[in-house]
Amino acid sequence: MLGSIFRLESVHFDKEQQIWVADLDLCNEDDHDLKQVFDHMKKEMGSETTLISLGSLFREMGELDKAEKYYKRLLNELAVDDSGIAECYIGLGNVQADKGEYDLALMNYEKALKIFLKALPPDHPDIATTYNNIANVQADKGEYDLALMNHEKALKIRVKALPPDHPHIANTHNNIASVHRNKGEYDLALMNYEKALKIRVKALPPDHPHIANTCRNMGLVHEATCTWQSALEYHNKAATIWRRSLATTHPQLVTIENDIRRVKAQLK
């Protein structure tokens, strides 16, 4: 049905037919709030679902082992000079970062960066994305100064190469803020989260999960500074968006409900 909106329920490989099969669930009018998010994702990824973006779908569904296996299979099957090789390394690094395999993730991000630096202009957005990914893993490892250095590299490229309200600039501010939060630099954290939120509210659909992500992060800063009412306000904003935009089984919903309970306990 042309123009219809579907939820992706599962993806599996049919060994007999040697094809990937996606199980889709047609959304009804009650799900129409997903349309803006869908349209934005289609704009970001393009209308065609590529082989590499299928790996991203596995990851978004939480099927990390399937995603990792899929990317490794693609790396074995793609030609050495295929432009998708670097994207596969990025995808594989993303999965390994999600699994906490940080050294493996860094190794694959660095492979991608090496390819991009050789093949692309120095201010290409893909280079910024790779610096951003490297910085995220370094932050997860507690290497905060290295993380800030690479996030600043990403921000410098993105500010130069992208429109001022591009979501990727917001992503970088969000990530820089998270590093400052982990360092206990709460004023710098809030300043960058506010920059991220301002761009995301302007550039993204109102129920986009990234807006919720920034709201939750701001809630965490307010928790750290014991401003509990503000913390609850931002966590509730995040929960409202995620309930509309994520599958009911998504682990992020459990996380935000725990956040809300934790803050409410402090307000009693």
N, C-alpha and C positions, 0 to 999 in steps of 0.2 A: 504494500500500500504506500504509494508515493507520498512523502511528506509526513508519514506517521512516525511516532516516537516510540522507541523500544528500550527496554532495560536489558542489558547483557547479563544473563543468568549464569552461563558457564561456557567454556571453550574447551574442546578436547580434540585429540588427533585420532582420526579413523584410520587404523592401520590397514584395514582391508582395502579401502579406497584411496589411501595415501593422501588424504586431504584434512584440513582443519575445519571443524564444525563448530559454529557458534549457535548456542541456544538463546533465542530472544523471546522476551515477554512483551506483548503489545501493551502500552500504557493507556489508561483510560483518561477521562477528563480530569479526574482528581489528581492525576500525575502531571498535569499540564505545566505546573511550575518548573518542571525539569527542562522545558523547551528552551528557555534562555541559556541555561547551562550547556545544553546540547549544542545549540547554535554557536556558542562561544568556542566550545571544544572543536567543532568542525572547522571553524575559522582558524584556530591555532594549528590543527593537525592536517587540514585539507580534507576534502570530501572523500578521497580515496583512503581505504585502510591498507597500508603497506605491510609487507612482511615484518618489517622492524616494529611498526606500531602495534602489531599483534602481541609482541613481547611486552609492550607497555600495558596492554589490556590485561594480560596475565598478572602483571605486578599490581595494577590497580585493584584487581580482584583478590589480592592477597595470596595468589598462587605462586609463591616465590620460587619453589623448586621447579615448577613447570616453566616459569619464565627463564630461569637460569639455564635449564636444559635446552630450551628453545634458542636462546642467544648463542650458546655454544655450538648448537647444530648449524645455525646460520653462518657462524664464523668458519666452520669446516667446509661449508658448501659455496660460500661466496668467492668470487675470483679475488685474487690478491689485490688487484687495482680497483676493486669495486668501491664506489663512494660510500657505500653503507657500512664498510668495515669499522670505521671510527664510531659510527652511531651504535653499532653492536657492542663495541667496547664500553661506550657510555651506558647502554642499557644493562649490560652485565655488571658494570660497576655499581649502578643504582640498586640492583637486586642484592648484590653482596653487601652494600652499605646497609640496606634494610635488614639483612640477616646478622649484622654486627661483625662481618668479616672485613674489617677495615683495611688491613694491609692488602688483601686481594682487590678490594675496591680501588684503592689508590693506584695499584699497579695497572689496572685496566683504564682508569681515568688518564694516567700518564701516557699510556699507549695512544689513547685517543688524542690527547693534547699534542703529542709529537707529530701525528698525522695532520692535525688541523694547522699547526704552526708552519708546516711545510707546504700545505696545499691552499691555504686561505690567506686573505689580507689580514694584517695584524689587528685590525679593529672589527673583525667579523664576530657577530653575536655568538656563533658556536664556540669560539675560543673563550668568550666570557662565561658561557654556560659551563664549560669544562673547569675553568678556574673556580667557579662557584661550587661545583660538585666536589672538587678537591678540598676546598675550604670547609665544606660541611663535614666531610670525613675527619679532617684534622680537628675540627671542633669536637666531634664525637670522641676523639681520642684524648681530648683535654689539651691539645696543642693550640691554645687560643691565639697567641700572637701570630703564628703561622697562618691560622685561619683568617684572621683579620687582614693580613697582608694579601692573601689571595682573593678575599672578598673585595678589597679595595681595587685590585686589578680588574676584577669583573665589573665593578661599578664604573670605573673610569672608561672602559670600553663601551658599556651599555649607555652611559650618558652621552657619549660621543656618537654612537651609531643608531640610537633609537629615539623615537619621540619622547618628550618629557613625561608623559603619562603612560608609558608602556608598562604592562604588567611585570616584565622581567626586571625593570628597575625597582619596582616594589618588592620583588622577590629578594633582591640583593639587600635592600634596606632591612627587610625582615630578618634575613640571615645575620647581617651585621649586628642588629639589635639583640638577637639571641646569644651571640658570642659575648656581647657586653653584659647581658643578663647573667650568663654563667660566670663571668668575672666579678659579679657583684657591682657593676657600674650601672646602676638602675636608671639614673637620669639620662645617660647616653642611650640606654636600651629603649626607654619610653620615647625619646626623640626620634629614633629610627623606626620604631613600630608605628608611630603616628604618621611619619612620611609614607610608610608602606600602606597603611590603612587608607590614607587620603587618596593615593593613586588607585588602590584596588576598588574602592567604592565608586570611583569615577570610571574606571576602565572595564570592570567586570560586571556580570549579571549579579543582582542582589543576593542570590542564593548560592553564589560560587563558594566552594569549600575553602579557597584561599583567604577569603574575607574572614571566615570563621577561624582559620588558623591564626591570623593576626589578632583577632579578638581574644582568643584563648591565651596567646602569648602575653598580651597586655594584662590579662587577668592574673597570669603567673607572676608578673612583675609586681602587681599590686598585692598579691599574697606575700611576696618577699618583703615588702615594705609595710606589711600589716594594715594596709588600707582595704579592709575586708569588704566593705559595701561596694567599692569600685571593682574589686575582684569578682564579686558575685555578678555584678552587672555585665561585665565583659564575658564571663563564662556562660551566662544565660544567652547572650547574643550569639556566641559560638554554637551553643547547643541547638538553638532555634534553626540556624542555617543548616547544620549537619543533619538534623532530623528530616529536613526537606530534601537534601541533596545526596545523601548516602544511603546505601542499602542498610536495612535494619540490623543486619549481622555484622556491619563494619566495626572493627575494634575501636575506632576513634569515638564512637558513641559511648562505649563503656568508659573510655578515658575521661570524657567530658562530664559524664554523670558522676564519676568519682570526684572530679574537681569540684563540682557543685556541692556535693555532700560534705566534702572537706571544709569548704568555706562556710557553709551554713552552720557547721559544728562550732566554728569560731565565733559566729554571730549570736549564738545562744547565750 
